[in-house]
């Protein structure tokens, strides 16, 4: 099954999500947070860098838990400037 390409809006949303996660991580090591969340450091690096703009929901939930961020906050970051948010 081939995934359709991400839209520019989805890419921008992933970049916002990555920046929010990086900011929340603060001075904690990338590898430490990744291991606690059950993902590889490379995966977290890609998410934070916006190169994985649409991570799996479970990954976002685990990162939110490790970083102490409500999942709803991360959803709001991802949806900011989104037509989906404006429609609700």
C-alpha positions, 0 to 999 in steps of 0.5 A: 500500500502506498501512502499519499504524499504529505501536504505542506500543511502536514509537514508544517504540523510535524515541524511544530510538533517536533519543535514542541517536543524538543523544547519540552525535552530541555536539557534531557538527553535525546537517547534517554527520552527515546529509550524511556518512550520505547523508541529509537533515538534516531526516531526521536531525532527525526520527529524533533527535526520535522523529518518524521512529520506524522509519527504514530499515535502511540509514539506521541502518547509515549513521548507525552507521558515521558515528557509530562505533556498532556496529549491534548497539548501536542494535538493543539500544536499539531493542529495550530494553523490547520483548517481542521482546527478552524472547522471545529 
